Amino acid sequence: MPTRTIDTVKSSLEHAQLAGYIYQHNNHLLVLQEPLNDDGSILNNFVQHELTADQIGLQFGLRLSDNHFDFLIGVTHSNQDRSYEIGAGNLKADQKAFNLLYAFYNYPKAFYLVSIPLAANSAQLEEAIENQLFNQPKLDFLNTAIKTNPMGQQVNWMKSFIVQQALDMKVRIQTCLN
């Protein structure tokens, strides 16, 4: 693999039209603002629990270090409980790169940053999301987002949505960088 700079990676992502805008944070991190589907339409990066009204917003990025890429998933959890809210000032280090999306959520409760090598396979991605995100006690509501699929099976639809969106974007990023 040729040596990549943040500028060449950003150029590749822009050329692939993965997002309306690629935000560069410092000299090592890129975040896809307004992510797009393959057809150029806006990617659905937001999901809401039908009963609790808890919301999850997703954002994707890349961290470059010594020609090694980490795929990042920025996850904002919010709900309509007005009694508690954290501000964008609570974001630390690389989390600050995700501030632009984060600031648009009503009553944000928490922000999580999932990180995994870009070269990881789908099973490793699922495991990372499970360990770094789904095991967070404040996200227990994800376990109650159950629907029955057409084959009569109970599926955890919010978790499936998060994993599928992350996997799709990871593959698209990998494809444009190869």
Steps between C-alpha positions, in 0.01 A plus 500: 500500500646838408571754770194713558475848637193654653467712185508205258249308712270802520525544123411132444198526731382817327545345155294197609222738612447323832379819666392853430808621683812341648602678821868488590579516872865573571742311275378145566122477497230525232127496568229454238246781538164440332584141395354384169371173358647353181230677296586840652196518727542589868596199714264433789730536798230541763278247677241538777354248743124478449411472869764695692572770237873450562692600189832391354686709244792351307797665340799337334864591474858389454801544725836487322813405695827380345325393178251297707128578490243460774132510407310717747132504587383804695178422684278763661230383742220745572143499624227742600582500873561870563635442853847400382706607202871508423655769285745478214769615745487151653660353189869420546795444267393335170133515606513874426520421128142377522375824653325620185246216495487474877385860543175440310348246740238597757588422859813295433578253777827344388748467218692182419786447258549150360841434344619198303771444238359572154635162383289311757243254365124520559508265802769714662297814429191346661707394802648849537155661484368249753791556742550874457138608455225250570648407839460858627246493788336825382417332168300213652192631316653349184419155641128580500483612136360171369300437184381185329640451151298351209624152594356533850835547674556755774775743399667780688438757228687801646816300559469347153455845347812636672714202400374501139553874448851474648588196290371659180696822555816313604490294178437811289795679662725197450393472136579863422845473660605185312 
